[in-house]
Amino acid sequence: MNMIITTGGRPDKHSEMLAMEAVKALDSPFVERNKRSVFRLQEEYRADVLVAGKNRFELYRLGMEEPFFFHPNSAAFRLKRLAKGERDPMVEAAALREGDSFLDCTLGLASDSIVASAVVGDSGKVLGIEADAAVAFITGRGLQSFSTNSEQLCNSMSRIAVIPSVAIDYLHTQPDASWDIVYIDPMFHRPIEESSNFTPLRKAGVHGMLSQAWMEQAMRVCKRRVVVKDRFDSHVFDRFQLIRKVRPNTKFHFGYLEKEFLVSSTE
């Protein structure tokens, strides 16, 4: 048994309904809370615990001190900056524009996908791939139900589709040049201490290094660019000869390969 699903400490009909939704989506057993703590449930069942609360789902992996749950994080203030006419480094690295299709291979909390969705608009398309099924479920559910007074944020989140899958497996199913932008944000090889909001995701999600096979599939599937985000000191940029967007005084950079550049350089 890898994971059990339960309700909050004081369950009501709504939280019980949400728990059953998770049971169906994740094919994991439901366990009555019976006033037991999450830690006690983990000990008794030797399993991770997904809690269906009144307002959100929380995932407690074994050994985690803080749960993973959905929140738009930096996306909210990034959208405000875009609305003021300010620039966004991810949008610039992707050369993203209205009507584009954007395939996020490493969805996580979906911050970059939310920003991408705001830029591509109703005429565009954003799909997030997440290898961890529980994370995919929580983020996908959160994108559709997170309470916010921002119409722009709400609309941007609602347009994002989520699929639980290993990125390279999903890329294999896609036709050549079927997505304008393929985006990859692998978990940084070393944590950025200031980014405490992502600590639960680092412990909850599936992590792996960007491989040659993954990059080859991304280049095949993209129509214009493959964009990679990683720490400033990552070897990824040199290994894959990415055109790097250097960002002084920041700990993560963007790099990209352009389809036209790749074609011309191999002729």
C-alpha positions as CSV (number, residue, x, y, z in Angstrom):
1,M,0.0,0.0,0.0
2,N,1.7,3.2,-1.2
3,M,-1.0,5.8,-0.3
4,I,-4.2,6.0,1.5
5,I,-6.9,8.7,1.3
6,T,-8.8,10.2,4.2
7,T,-10.6,13.3,5.2
8,G,-9.8,16.2,7.5
9,G,-10.0,15.9,11.3
10,R,-13.7,17.0,11.2
11,P,-15.1,15.6,8.0
12,D,-18.3,16.8,6.4
13,K,-20.2,15.6,3.3
14,H,-18.2,17.9,1.1
15,S,-14.8,16.6,2.2
16,E,-16.1,13.0,2.0
17,M,-17.2,13.7,-1.6
18,L,-13.7,15.1,-2.4
19,A,-12.1,12.0,-0.8
20,M,-14.2,9.7,-3.0
21,E,-13.1,11.8,-6.0
22,A,-9.5,11.2,-5.1
23,V,-10.1,7.5,-4.6
24,K,-11.5,7.2,-8.1
25,A,-8.8,9.2,-9.7
26,L,-5.8,7.7,-7.9
27,D,-7.1,4.1,-7.3
28,S,-6.1,4.3,-3.7
29,P,-8.1,3.0,-0.7
30,F,-10.1,5.3,1.6
31,V,-9.5,5.1,5.3
32,E,-11.8,6.6,7.9
33,R,-10.0,9.4,9.9
34,N,-11.5,8.4,13.3
35,K,-9.7,11.4,14.9
36,R,-6.3,10.0,14.2
37,S,-3.4,12.3,13.3
38,V,-1.8,12.1,9.8
39,F,1.4,10.9,11.5
40,R,-0.5,8.0,13.2
41,L,-2.1,7.0,10.0
42,Q,1.3,6.9,8.2
43,E,2.6,4.7,11.0
44,E,-0.4,2.4,11.1
45,Y,-0.6,1.9,7.3
46,R,3.0,2.5,6.4
47,A,1.8,4.7,3.6
48,D,1.6,8.3,2.3
49,V,-1.6,10.1,3.2
50,L,-3.7,12.3,1.0
51,V,-6.1,14.4,3.0
52,A,-9.3,15.8,1.5
53,G,-10.0,18.9,3.4
54,K,-12.8,21.4,3.1
55,N,-10.9,23.7,0.8
56,R,-8.0,21.7,-0.6
57,F,-6.2,18.4,-0.9
58,E,-3.0,17.9,1.1
59,L,-0.4,15.2,0.4
60,Y,1.8,14.0,3.2
61,R,4.5,11.8,1.9
62,L,6.3,9.6,4.5
63,G,9.0,11.8,6.1
64,M,7.5,15.1,5.0
65,E,7.1,17.8,7.7
66,E,4.9,20.1,5.6
67,P,2.2,18.9,3.1
68,F,2.1,19.5,-0.6
69,F,-0.9,21.4,-1.7
70,F,-1.9,23.6,-4.6
71,H,-1.3,27.3,-4.6
72,P,-0.5,29.6,-7.7
73,N,2.5,30.9,-5.8
74,S,4.5,33.3,-8.0
75,A,2.1,33.2,-10.9
76,A,-0.3,35.6,-9.3
77,F,2.2,38.5,-9.0
78,R,3.8,37.6,-12.4
79,L,0.4,38.1,-14.0
80,K,0.1,41.5,-12.3
81,R,3.4,42.5,-13.7
82,L,2.5,41.4,-17.2
83,A,-0.7,43.4,-16.9
84,K,1.4,46.5,-16.2
85,G,3.4,45.9,-19.3
86,E,6.4,44.5,-17.5
87,R,8.5,41.6,-18.9
88,D,8.5,38.0,-17.8
89,P,11.7,36.0,-18.3
90,M,10.0,32.7,-19.1
91,V,7.7,34.4,-21.7
92,E,10.7,36.0,-23.3
93,A,12.7,32.8,-23.4
94,A,9.8,31.0,-25.1
95,A,9.0,34.0,-27.4
96,L,5.5,33.1,-26.3
97,R,2.6,34.9,-28.1
98,E,-1.2,34.8,-28.3
99,G,-2.6,31.6,-29.9
100,D,0.5,29.5,-29.2
101,S,0.4,25.9,-27.9
102,F,2.5,25.3,-24.8
103,L,3.5,21.8,-23.5
104,D,4.8,21.9,-20.0
105,C,6.7,18.6,-19.4
106,T,7.2,19.2,-15.7
107,L,4.0,20.8,-14.4
108,G,4.6,20.7,-10.6
109,L,2.6,23.6,-9.1
110,A,1.9,25.0,-12.6
111,S,3.2,28.5,-12.0
112,D,4.8,28.8,-15.5
113,S,1.8,27.2,-17.2
114,I,-0.5,29.7,-15.6
115,V,1.6,32.5,-16.9
116,A,1.8,30.8,-20.3
117,S,-2.0,30.4,-20.4
118,A,-2.5,34.1,-19.7
119,V,-0.2,35.0,-22.7
120,V,-1.6,32.5,-25.2
121,G,-5.2,33.3,-24.3
122,D,-8.4,31.6,-25.3
123,S,-7.0,30.9,-28.8
124,G,-4.0,29.1,-27.4
125,K,-3.5,25.8,-25.7
126,V,-1.6,24.8,-22.5
127,L,-1.1,21.2,-21.4
128,G,0.8,20.2,-18.3
129,I,2.4,16.8,-17.9
130,E,3.2,15.6,-14.3
131,A,4.9,12.3,-13.6
132,D,3.6,12.0,-10.0
133,A,0.0,11.0,-10.2
134,A,-1.0,12.5,-6.8
135,V,0.7,15.8,-7.6
136,A,-1.0,15.9,-11.0
137,F,-4.3,15.3,-9.3
138,I,-3.8,17.9,-6.7
139,T,-2.6,20.5,-9.1
140,G,-5.2,19.7,-11.7
141,R,-8.0,19.9,-9.1
142,G,-6.5,23.1,-7.7
143,L,-6.3,24.8,-11.1
144,Q,-10.1,24.4,-11.5
145,S,-11.2,25.2,-7.9
146,F,-8.7,27.6,-6.3
147,S,-10.6,30.6,-4.9
148,T,-9.4,34.0,-6.2
149,N,-10.8,37.4,-6.8
150,S,-8.6,37.8,-9.9
151,E,-10.5,37.1,-13.1
152,Q,-7.3,36.9,-15.1
153,L,-5.8,34.3,-12.7
154,C,-9.0,32.3,-12.6
155,N,-9.3,32.3,-16.4
156,S,-5.6,31.4,-16.9
157,M,-5.8,28.5,-14.5
158,S,-9.1,27.1,-15.9
159,R,-7.6,26.8,-19.4
160,I,-4.8,24.4,-18.4
161,A,-5.3,20.7,-19.0
162,V,-3.3,18.2,-16.8
163,I,-2.2,14.7,-17.7
164,P,-0.4,12.3,-15.3
165,S,2.4,10.9,-17.3
166,V,6.2,10.6,-17.5
167,A,7.2,13.4,-19.9
168,I,9.2,11.3,-22.3
169,D,6.4,8.7,-22.6
170,Y,3.9,11.4,-23.5
171,L,6.3,13.0,-25.9
172,H,6.6,9.7,-27.8
173,T,2.8,9.8,-28.4
174,Q,2.9,13.3,-30.0
175,P,3.3,14.0,-33.8
176,D,6.3,15.9,-35.1
177,A,6.1,19.7,-34.7
178,S,2.8,19.4,-32.9
179,W,3.5,22.0,-30.1
180,D,4.8,25.5,-30.6
181,I,6.7,25.5,-27.3
182,V,7.9,22.5,-25.3
183,Y,8.9,23.6,-21.8
184,I,11.1,21.6,-19.3
185,D,11.7,22.7,-15.7
186,P,13.5,19.7,-14.1
187,M,13.9,19.9,-10.3
188,F,17.1,21.8,-9.7
189,H,20.1,19.6,-9.0
190,R,20.5,21.6,-5.8
191,P,17.7,23.4,-3.9
192,I,17.4,27.2,-4.0
193,E,17.1,27.9,-0.3
194,E,15.0,31.0,-0.8
195,S,12.3,29.0,-2.6
196,S,10.7,27.5,0.5
197,N,7.3,27.3,-1.2
198,F,8.7,24.5,-3.4
199,T,10.1,22.4,-0.6
200,P,7.1,20.1,-0.3
201,L,7.1,19.7,-4.1
202,R,10.8,18.7,-4.0
203,K,9.8,15.9,-1.6
204,A,6.5,14.9,-3.2
205,G,7.2,14.9,-6.9
206,V,9.1,12.6,-9.3
207,H,12.5,14.0,-10.1
208,G,15.0,13.1,-12.9
209,M,17.8,14.6,-14.8
210,L,17.2,15.9,-18.3
211,S,18.4,13.2,-20.7
212,Q,19.5,13.2,-24.3
213,A,16.5,11.0,-25.2
214,W,14.1,13.5,-23.5
215,M,15.7,16.4,-25.3
216,E,15.6,14.7,-28.7
217,Q,11.9,13.9,-28.2
218,A,11.2,17.5,-27.1
219,M,12.9,18.9,-30.2
220,R,11.0,16.5,-32.5
221,V,7.6,17.5,-31.0
222,C,8.3,21.3,-30.8
223,K,7.4,23.6,-33.7
224,R,9.5,26.5,-32.6
225,R,11.4,26.2,-29.4
226,V,12.3,23.9,-26.5
227,V,12.8,26.0,-23.4
228,V,14.7,24.7,-20.3
229,K,14.8,26.3,-16.8
230,D,17.5,25.4,-14.4
231,R,20.0,26.7,-11.8
232,F,22.6,29.1,-13.0
233,D,25.4,26.6,-12.3
234,S,23.7,23.6,-14.0
235,H,25.6,21.7,-16.7
236,V,22.4,21.4,-18.7
237,F,23.0,24.6,-20.7
238,D,26.4,23.5,-21.9
239,R,25.5,19.9,-22.4
240,F,22.7,20.6,-24.8
241,Q,24.2,23.8,-26.3
242,L,21.3,25.9,-25.2
243,I,21.1,29.6,-26.0
244,R,21.1,30.9,-22.5
245,K,19.2,33.9,-21.2
246,V,21.5,35.1,-18.5
247,R,19.7,36.8,-15.6
248,P,22.2,38.7,-13.4
249,N,21.6,38.3,-9.6
250,T,19.2,35.4,-10.0
251,K,19.8,31.8,-9.2
252,F,17.9,30.2,-12.2
253,H,18.4,30.8,-15.9
254,F,16.5,29.9,-19.0
255,G,18.0,28.3,-22.1
256,Y,16.4,27.4,-25.4
257,L,16.9,25.6,-28.7
258,E,15.1,27.0,-31.7
259,K,13.9,24.7,-34.4
260,E,15.0,26.9,-37.3
261,F,18.5,27.3,-35.7
262,L,18.7,23.5,-35.3
263,V,17.8,22.9,-38.9
264,S,20.2,25.5,-40.3
265,S,23.1,24.3,-38.1
266,T,22.8,20.7,-39.4
267,E,22.5,21.5,-43.1
